Amino acid sequence: MTLLHAVQCPHCHSEQIVQRGKTARGTQRYLCQNIMCTAGSFLLDYRNRGYVPEVKRTIIDMSLNTSGVRETARVLRMSPDTVLSELNKKKPVLESVNTALLSTRKRDEITVGLERAGEAEMDEMWSFIGKKKEQRWRWHAIDHLTGAVLAYVFGRRQDEVFLKLKGLLEPFGIIQYYNTDHWGAYTRQLEPEIHSPGKRNTQKIERKHLT
C-alpha cells in the first residue's frame, strides 16, 4: 500500500497545493493556491540550497549577526555568489537596527531592570573598495549581556558616523557603553560616566570581529 503525504507550502505551510509541471531536470514543481501566499511555485527538493526558504532566512540571520559572506557560504555549504545574490534581493527591507530585538524590550523593563538591558559593546572594523585609500568602516554595537547585534552603520571613521550609530541605539535605553580603545569619537561624544574603554568588557564584540 502506498502512503500519501500532503504537500505543504514551505512559505505559508498551506496544503492548498497543486502540481505545476516539472523542471528541465524532471523535478516536480508545485503551486501554492493560498491567496495570502506570495511565494508562488516551489520544489520539494532543491538541487541548489540557495533556493530553500529556511536557508534564505538563515543567510539574512547570519548577516545581521555580523557573519561575513565567505563564512556564511562555508557554513551553509554554498557559493559566496549565492549568498551575495540573496542579500542583494533583501537589501531594501534590511534595517541597520535590530527591530526584532527592540520589540521584545518594554520601556519600563529597560528603565527598571538595568541588569537585563542597557549595556552595549561597540567597535569598528574596516575594509577598502578598490584600493586601501578608499576605506570603508563599519561601526557595530552588540548587547553586552547576550551578544545580540543591536545596530550598525557604514561610513568613515568620523564623529558624525558614530553619532548615527548612537542615534540608532537610543530606543534600547543604553546606560553604559563599552569600546575597545580611547578612539576620539567615543571620548568626544560620550559622557565619561557612561563610557568605559578597554578590552575588559568587549570580549564578545572582539570575538565576532576576529571570527
N, C-alpha and C positions, 0 to 999 in steps of 0.2 A: 504494500500500500504506500502510495506517495504522499508525503506530508506537505501541505501547502502553507507557506508562511506569508502573512500580509506584508506588503511592501510599505514602508513608511518614508515620507519625505525627510531627508536629513536636515532640512532647514526649519520646517514648521511642525514636523512629526505627524502630519496628516496622513490618513490612509486612503484619501481620495486620489488614487493613483491609477493611471492608465499607461499602457505601453506606447512608446513613441518611436518605433523603428529601431534600427541598430546603427552603430558607428561603422566606420570603414573597416575596423578590426573585427567586427561581428559581435561587439558587446551590446547587450540590450540597453536601450535608453528608455527612461520613464519620464512622464509628465505629471506634475502636481496640479490638481484641479481646484485646490483651495484658493478661493479668490483673495484671501488675505496674504497669500504667499507670493513673494515677488521673485523667487528663485527660478521658476520655470522648470526646464528639464534637468535631469540628473542621471548619474550612473550609480550602481551599487558597488562597483569595483573599478576604481580609477587606476590606470597604469601610472599616471603622474600624480604623486602625492600632493602636489600643489593645488589640485582641484578639490581635495577633500575638505568639506566645510570646517571640521574640527581642526584640521591643520592650518587652515587660513586664520582661524581665530587665535591659534597658538602663535602664529607669526606676529600678529598685532600685539598680543600679550607680552611676548618676549621683547619686542621693540620698545614698548612702554616701560619695561623693566631694564632698559639700557643694554640689552644684548645686541651685539653687532650683527651685521649681515652674514659674515662668514661663520660666526658662532651659531646663529640660528640655522643656517644651511647645514652645518655639521651635525647639530643635534637632531634636526628633523629629516636628515638624510635626503637632501635635495640640493639643487644647484643654487648658487648665490643669485643668479639671474631671476629664478622663480621667486625668491624672497623679495628682491627689489621690485619685481612686477606687481606683487600683491601689495606691498607698501605704497607704491605709486597709485594704485587703484583706491586705496583707503585714505590717501593723503587729505582729501577735502574734509573728511569727518574726524580726523585725528586732532586732538587738542593738546596744548602744552601743559595742561594741568590735569591731575588725576581726579576727574569729576566723580568717578565711581566711588573712590575712597572718601571724597569730600561729602558725598551724600549720606554716608554712614555716620558722620560726626554731627551730633547735635550741639548747637551753640552753648547750651547750659553745661553739657558734659565737658566742653573744651575749657570753659572758664573755671569750673569747679574741680573737675578731675584732671589736674595737671599731670598726674603720673601716666595718664593714658595718651596724652597728646601734647603738642606744643613745643617739641624739640626737633630741630631739623639739622641734618648734616649737609654741608654744601661743599662743592669742589668744582673745578673747571678742568677740562681736557681739550686738547686742540689737535687738529689735523690741518691739511692745506689743500687748496684747489689748484692743480697745475704746477705751482711752484711754491716753495716754502714761504716766500714773502706774502703769499695770499693766505694768511692764516684764518682758520675758522674755528671759533671757540664754542664749546657747549658748556653752559652753566647748569648745574644739576643739583637738585635738592631731594633728600630722602628722609623718611621718618626715622628718627634716631632709635626708637623702640623696636619697630618691626622691619625696617629696611625697605618698606614700600616706597616707590617713587611718588613724590608729591608734585613736582613740576620741573620744567626745563626750558631754557631759551638758547637760541643760537645768536652769535654775533661776535663783536670784538671783545677784547679783554679790557673793557672800559666801564666806568661807573654807570652810565645810562643803561647798559645791558644788564648789569646786576640789579638795578632798580626795577627793571621789568620782571625779573625773577622774584624779587621781594614783593612786588605787587601781586603776582600770581599766588604767593604764599599767604597773603593776608587772610583769606577765608579760613585757613587752617588754625588760626589763633596761635601762631608761633610765639613762645615766650623765651626761647633760648636757641641761639644759632651757634653751630659748631663748624669751623672750617679748618683746613689743614695747615694754613700758614697765616702770616700777617699781611697778606696782599692788601694794598691800599684801599681798594674799593670797599672791602669789608670794614676796615677801621674808620673810613670816612662816612659810611652810610649806616653803620650800626652803633647804637649806644654801647659803651663799654660794659654796662651791667648785663646786657643780654647777648654779648658776643664773647665766645670762648675759643680762641685759636689754638691749634696744636693737634698732634696726631692722636692724642689720648682718647678723644671722643669721636673720631672719624674713621674707625676701622671698617665699618660696613661700606661706606662710600669708596674708600680706598680699595677695598677688595673688589668692588664692582668695576672700578676703572682699571685695576690691574688685570682682571679677567678679560 
